[in-house]
Amino acid sequence: AAGPDFKSGLVDGVPAAATDIVPTLLHVMGLVPDAPLDGRVLAEALVGGPAPAEITVARETLSASVGGYRQSLRRSRVGDTLYVDEGDALLLRASHGPVTPVR
C-alpha cells in the first residue's frame, strides 16, 4: 500500500488477506461499517500503528488421518481473524513406489 496513512517500505510477515483491504481502507477514511466485516484493519501497516513484531500471531497445525492418507492444515489467527496458511495431503501407504506428497 502507498499513501500518507501507510508506513513506507514496510516488510510485514503478519498474516493478511484480501478480506483485510476493506476494513483497512474504511479505517483510514474514518468510516465505520454498518455490519461486521470479514478481515481486520491492518494496523501494523498504518502510520502510528504497532510494529509487526508487536502483533500477536497464534499458529497451529491440524492433522487428520484416514486409511492411507493424512491431511494437514496450517492456520494462523490474528485477533479474531483466522487465516489458512497452507494445507496438504500425504499418501502414507503407496501400493507402488515411495510415499507421495500431494499439494
Order of alpha helices (4+ residues) and beta strands (2+ residues): alpha-beta-beta-beta-beta
